[in-house]
Amino acid sequence: MRDGMLVIGTRRYSSWSLRGWLAVRLAGLDVREQLIPLADNGQTAAIATLSPNGKVPYLEHNGIAVWESLALCEYCAEQAPGLWPADARARAYARSIASEMHAGFRALRQAMPMNTGRDNRPLAGGTTPDIDADITRIDAIWTEARLDFGKGGDFLFGAEFGMADAMFAPIVSRFLSYGVSPSAPAQAYMAAVRAHPLVAQWYAQAADEPVAWQQSRFEDIA
Ligand SMILES: N[C@@H](CCC(=O)N[C@@H](CS)C(=O)NCC(=O)O)C(=O)O
Protein backbone atom coordinates (compact mmCIF):
# COMPACT_ATOMS: atom_id res chain seq x y z
CA MET A 1 0.00 0.00 0.00
CA ARG A 2 1.51 3.33 -1.10
CA ASP A 3 1.29 6.50 1.01
CA GLY A 4 -0.70 8.55 -1.48
CA MET A 5 -0.51 10.01 -4.96
CA LEU A 6 1.18 12.70 -6.98
CA VAL A 7 -0.85 14.09 -9.85
CA ILE A 8 1.19 15.47 -12.75
CA GLY A 9 0.54 16.60 -16.31
CA THR A 10 2.13 15.78 -19.66
CA ARG A 11 5.84 15.44 -18.96
CA ARG A 12 6.87 17.02 -22.25
CA TYR A 13 5.26 20.34 -21.32
CA SER A 14 4.40 20.50 -17.64
CA SER A 15 7.18 22.49 -16.04
CA TRP A 16 5.39 22.79 -12.70
CA SER A 17 4.84 19.04 -12.65
CA LEU A 18 8.57 18.53 -13.15
CA ARG A 19 9.30 20.69 -10.10
CA GLY A 20 6.81 18.84 -7.91
CA TRP A 21 7.90 15.44 -9.17
CA LEU A 22 11.55 16.22 -8.47
CA ALA A 23 10.67 17.38 -4.94
CA VAL A 24 8.69 14.22 -4.23
CA ARG A 25 11.35 11.92 -5.67
CA LEU A 26 14.19 13.74 -3.89
CA ALA A 27 12.30 13.39 -0.61
CA GLY A 28 11.73 9.70 -1.32
CA LEU A 29 7.96 9.79 -0.76
CA ASP A 30 6.30 6.48 -1.61
CA VAL A 31 3.38 7.76 -3.68
CA ARG A 32 1.89 6.51 -6.92
CA GLU A 33 1.98 8.81 -9.91
CA GLN A 34 -1.18 9.77 -11.69
CA LEU A 35 -0.41 11.41 -15.02
CA ILE A 36 -3.24 13.36 -16.64
CA PRO A 37 -2.50 14.59 -20.18
CA LEU A 38 -2.94 18.36 -20.35
CA ALA A 39 -5.91 19.57 -22.41
CA ASP A 40 -5.44 22.04 -25.27
CA ASN A 41 -7.24 24.85 -23.46
CA GLY A 42 -5.20 24.79 -20.25
CA GLN A 43 -8.23 23.74 -18.21
CA THR A 44 -7.97 19.98 -17.97
CA ALA A 45 -11.27 18.70 -16.56
CA ALA A 46 -9.76 15.59 -14.94
CA ILE A 47 -7.26 17.71 -13.01
CA ALA A 48 -10.03 19.96 -11.72
CA THR A 49 -11.77 16.94 -10.17
CA LEU A 50 -8.68 16.16 -8.05
CA SER A 51 -6.70 19.31 -7.37
CA PRO A 52 -8.19 22.23 -5.37
CA ASN A 53 -6.72 24.87 -7.70
CA GLY A 54 -7.34 22.83 -10.86
CA LYS A 55 -3.62 22.59 -11.50
CA VAL A 56 -0.75 20.14 -11.26
CA PRO A 57 1.34 19.19 -9.40
CA TYR A 58 -1.01 18.00 -6.67
CA LEU A 59 0.12 15.74 -3.84
CA GLU A 60 -1.77 13.62 -1.34
CA HIS A 61 0.51 12.06 1.26
CA ASN A 62 -0.70 10.22 4.31
CA GLY A 63 -4.06 11.94 3.98
CA ILE A 64 -2.52 15.41 3.67
CA ALA A 65 -3.29 17.43 0.53
CA VAL A 66 -0.68 19.81 -0.90
CA TRP A 67 -0.92 22.00 -4.01
CA GLU A 68 1.15 24.86 -5.44
CA SER A 69 4.71 23.86 -6.26
CA LEU A 70 6.41 25.92 -3.60
CA ALA A 71 4.16 24.54 -0.85
CA LEU A 72 4.83 21.07 -2.18
CA CYS A 73 8.59 21.72 -2.06
CA GLU A 74 8.30 22.89 1.54
CA TYR A 75 6.23 19.83 2.48
CA CYS A 76 8.80 17.52 0.89
CA ALA A 77 11.64 19.34 2.65
CA GLU A 78 9.87 18.74 5.97
CA GLN A 79 10.12 15.03 5.19
CA ALA A 80 13.75 15.34 4.04
CA PRO A 81 15.24 18.51 5.60
CA GLY A 82 18.54 18.18 3.70
CA LEU A 83 16.77 19.36 0.56
CA TRP A 84 17.32 22.94 1.71
CA PRO A 85 20.91 23.94 2.62
CA ALA A 86 21.85 23.47 6.29
CA ASP A 87 23.56 26.85 6.59
CA ALA A 88 21.09 29.64 7.45
CA ARG A 89 22.47 32.17 4.95
CA ALA A 90 22.54 29.61 2.15
CA ARG A 91 19.04 28.42 3.09
CA ALA A 92 17.68 31.98 3.00
CA TYR A 93 19.26 32.48 -0.40
CA ALA A 94 17.86 29.16 -1.66
CA ARG A 95 14.36 30.00 -0.48
CA SER A 96 14.58 33.51 -1.94
CA ILE A 97 15.56 32.32 -5.40
CA ALA A 98 12.98 29.51 -5.30
CA SER A 99 10.30 32.11 -4.46
CA GLU A 100 11.62 34.44 -7.15
CA MET A 101 11.30 31.57 -9.62
CA HIS A 102 7.78 30.73 -8.49
CA ALA A 103 6.59 34.31 -8.84
CA GLY A 104 8.60 35.60 -11.75
CA PHE A 105 10.27 35.31 -15.14
CA ARG A 106 6.90 35.58 -16.88
CA ALA A 107 8.24 36.95 -20.17
CA LEU A 108 10.62 34.03 -20.54
CA ARG A 109 8.06 31.46 -19.42
CA GLN A 110 5.43 32.74 -21.86
CA ALA A 111 7.72 33.01 -24.86
CA MET A 112 9.55 29.76 -24.24
CA PRO A 113 7.17 27.13 -22.82
CA MET A 114 8.83 23.93 -21.69
CA ASN A 115 9.00 21.33 -24.45
CA THR A 116 11.44 18.54 -23.68
CA GLY A 117 11.19 17.45 -27.35
CA ARG A 118 12.60 20.71 -28.68
CA ASP A 119 16.39 20.79 -28.85
CA ASN A 120 18.55 23.88 -29.23
CA ARG A 121 16.29 25.79 -31.63
CA PRO A 122 16.24 29.54 -30.91
CA LEU A 123 13.03 31.56 -31.31
CA ALA A 124 12.82 32.53 -34.98
CA GLY A 125 11.83 36.08 -34.10
CA GLY A 126 14.59 36.47 -31.53
CA THR A 127 14.11 37.61 -27.95
CA THR A 128 12.60 40.80 -26.49
CA PRO A 129 14.15 43.09 -23.85
CA ASP A 130 11.84 41.53 -21.23
CA ILE A 131 12.99 38.01 -22.09
CA ASP A 132 16.62 39.15 -22.12
CA ALA A 133 16.15 40.70 -18.67
CA ASP A 134 14.81 37.39 -17.33
CA ILE A 135 17.74 35.48 -18.86
CA THR A 136 20.25 37.94 -17.40
CA ARG A 137 18.72 37.67 -13.92
CA ILE A 138 18.63 33.87 -14.01
CA ASP A 139 22.24 33.75 -15.19
CA ALA A 140 23.19 36.06 -12.29
CA ILE A 141 21.35 33.87 -9.76
CA TRP A 142 22.98 30.66 -10.94
CA THR A 143 26.43 32.22 -11.17
CA GLU A 144 26.22 33.89 -7.76
CA ALA A 145 24.86 30.80 -6.02
CA ARG A 146 27.52 28.58 -7.57
CA LEU A 147 30.30 30.99 -6.58
CA ASP A 148 29.04 31.73 -3.09
CA PHE A 149 27.59 28.38 -2.01
CA GLY A 150 28.16 25.75 -4.68
CA LYS A 151 31.90 25.30 -4.90
CA GLY A 152 31.75 21.83 -3.38
CA GLY A 153 29.90 20.32 -6.34
CA ASP A 154 28.01 20.95 -9.57
CA PHE A 155 24.70 22.26 -8.23
CA LEU A 156 23.57 25.62 -6.84
CA PHE A 157 24.47 24.71 -3.26
CA GLY A 158 27.18 22.16 -3.87
CA ALA A 159 27.21 18.44 -4.43
CA GLU A 160 23.54 17.70 -3.75
CA PHE A 161 20.73 18.50 -6.17
CA GLY A 162 18.23 20.22 -3.85
CA MET A 163 14.97 22.17 -3.86
CA ALA A 164 16.40 25.27 -5.52
CA ASP A 165 17.77 23.08 -8.32
CA ALA A 166 14.35 21.42 -8.66
CA MET A 167 12.70 24.83 -9.02
CA PHE A 168 15.14 25.88 -11.76
CA ALA A 169 15.31 22.56 -13.66
CA PRO A 170 12.49 23.56 -16.07
CA ILE A 171 14.38 26.78 -16.82
CA VAL A 172 17.44 24.72 -17.69
CA SER A 173 15.18 22.70 -19.98
CA ARG A 174 13.90 25.87 -21.67
CA PHE A 175 17.40 27.27 -22.17
CA LEU A 176 18.45 23.99 -23.79
CA SER A 177 15.33 23.87 -25.99
CA TYR A 178 15.53 27.46 -27.20
CA GLY A 179 19.32 27.68 -27.61
CA VAL A 180 19.80 30.21 -24.81
CA SER A 181 23.53 30.63 -24.11
CA PRO A 182 24.19 32.17 -20.71
CA SER A 183 27.65 32.60 -19.16
CA ALA A 184 30.09 29.68 -19.02
CA PRO A 185 29.43 28.94 -15.32
CA ALA A 186 25.68 28.92 -16.00
CA GLN A 187 26.17 26.59 -18.96
CA ALA A 188 28.18 24.19 -16.81
CA TYR A 189 25.36 24.23 -14.28
CA MET A 190 22.83 23.50 -17.03
CA ALA A 191 24.84 20.46 -18.14
CA ALA A 192 24.93 19.15 -14.57
CA VAL A 193 21.17 19.54 -14.13
CA ARG A 194 20.39 17.89 -17.46
CA ALA A 195 22.67 14.97 -16.55
CA HIS A 196 21.11 14.40 -13.11
CA PRO A 197 19.52 10.91 -13.08
CA LEU A 198 16.07 12.20 -12.11
CA VAL A 199 16.06 14.84 -14.84
CA ALA A 200 17.30 12.23 -17.33
CA GLN A 201 14.49 9.92 -16.21
CA TRP A 202 11.90 12.67 -16.73
CA TYR A 203 13.19 13.34 -20.26
CA ALA A 204 13.17 9.61 -21.10
CA GLN A 205 9.60 9.19 -19.87
CA ALA A 206 8.54 12.34 -21.74
CA ALA A 207 10.00 10.91 -24.94
CA ASP A 208 7.80 7.82 -24.49
CA GLU A 209 4.55 9.79 -24.25
CA PRO A 210 2.03 9.26 -27.08
CA VAL A 211 2.34 11.64 -30.03
CA ALA A 212 -1.41 12.23 -29.65
CA TRP A 213 -0.68 14.21 -26.46
CA GLN A 214 1.35 16.77 -28.37
CA GLN A 215 -0.17 20.21 -28.82
CA SER A 216 0.37 22.74 -31.58
CA ARG A 217 0.38 25.64 -29.08
CA PHE A 218 3.67 24.26 -27.77
CA GLU A 219 5.04 22.52 -30.86
CA ASP A 220 4.45 25.27 -33.44
CA ILE A 221 6.48 27.98 -31.76
CA ALA A 222 8.81 29.04 -34.56
N1 LIG B 1 1.19 28.14 -9.37
C1 LIG B 1 1.02 26.74 -9.71
C2 LIG B 1 1.08 26.63 -11.22
C3 LIG B 1 0.72 25.23 -11.69
C4 LIG B 1 0.33 25.19 -13.15
O1 LIG B 1 0.07 26.25 -13.77
N2 LIG B 1 0.26 23.98 -13.69
C5 LIG B 1 -0.24 23.84 -15.04
C6 LIG B 1 0.54 22.76 -15.81
S1 LIG B 1 2.27 23.16 -15.94
C7 LIG B 1 -1.66 23.33 -14.98
O2 LIG B 1 -1.99 22.49 -14.16
N3 LIG B 1 -2.53 23.85 -15.84
C8 LIG B 1 -3.89 23.39 -15.91
C9 LIG B 1 -4.18 22.66 -17.17
O3 LIG B 1 -3.35 22.69 -18.11
O4 LIG B 1 -5.23 22.04 -17.23
C10 LIG B 1 2.11 25.92 -9.03
O5 LIG B 1 3.09 26.50 -8.57
O6 LIG B 1 2.00 24.69 -8.91
The ligand as a MOL file (V3000), in Angstrom:
LIG
                    3D

  0  0  0     0  0            999 V3000
M  V30 BEGIN CTAB
M  V30 COUNTS 20 19 0 0 0
M  V30 BEGIN ATOM
M  V30 1 N 1.1850 28.1430 -9.3730 0
M  V30 2 C 1.0240 26.7420 -9.7120 0
M  V30 3 C 1.0820 26.6280 -11.2160 0
M  V30 4 C 0.7170 25.2330 -11.6860 0
M  V30 5 C 0.3280 25.1910 -13.1490 0
M  V30 6 O 0.0750 26.2520 -13.7700 0
M  V30 7 N 0.2600 23.9780 -13.6940 0
M  V30 8 C -0.2390 23.8350 -15.0400 0
M  V30 9 C 0.5420 22.7610 -15.8110 0
M  V30 10 S 2.2720 23.1580 -15.9390 0
M  V30 11 C -1.6640 23.3280 -14.9770 0
M  V30 12 O -1.9930 22.4900 -14.1580 0
M  V30 13 N -2.5320 23.8480 -15.8400 0
M  V30 14 C -3.8930 23.3920 -15.9090 0
M  V30 15 C -4.1770 22.6580 -17.1700 0
M  V30 16 O -3.3480 22.6950 -18.1060 0
M  V30 17 O -5.2300 22.0380 -17.2310 0
M  V30 18 C 2.1130 25.9200 -9.0330 0
M  V30 19 O 3.0900 26.4960 -8.5750 0
M  V30 20 O 1.9990 24.6910 -8.9050 0
M  V30 END ATOM
M  V30 BEGIN BOND
M  V30 1 1 1 2
M  V30 2 1 2 3
M  V30 3 1 2 18
M  V30 4 1 3 4
M  V30 5 1 4 5
M  V30 6 2 5 6
M  V30 7 1 5 7
M  V30 8 1 7 8
M  V30 9 1 8 9
M  V30 10 1 8 11
M  V30 11 1 9 10
M  V30 12 2 11 12
M  V30 13 1 11 13
M  V30 14 1 13 14
M  V30 15 1 14 15
M  V30 16 2 15 16
M  V30 17 1 15 17
M  V30 18 2 18 19
M  V30 19 1 18 20
M  V30 END BOND
M  V30 END CTAB
M  END
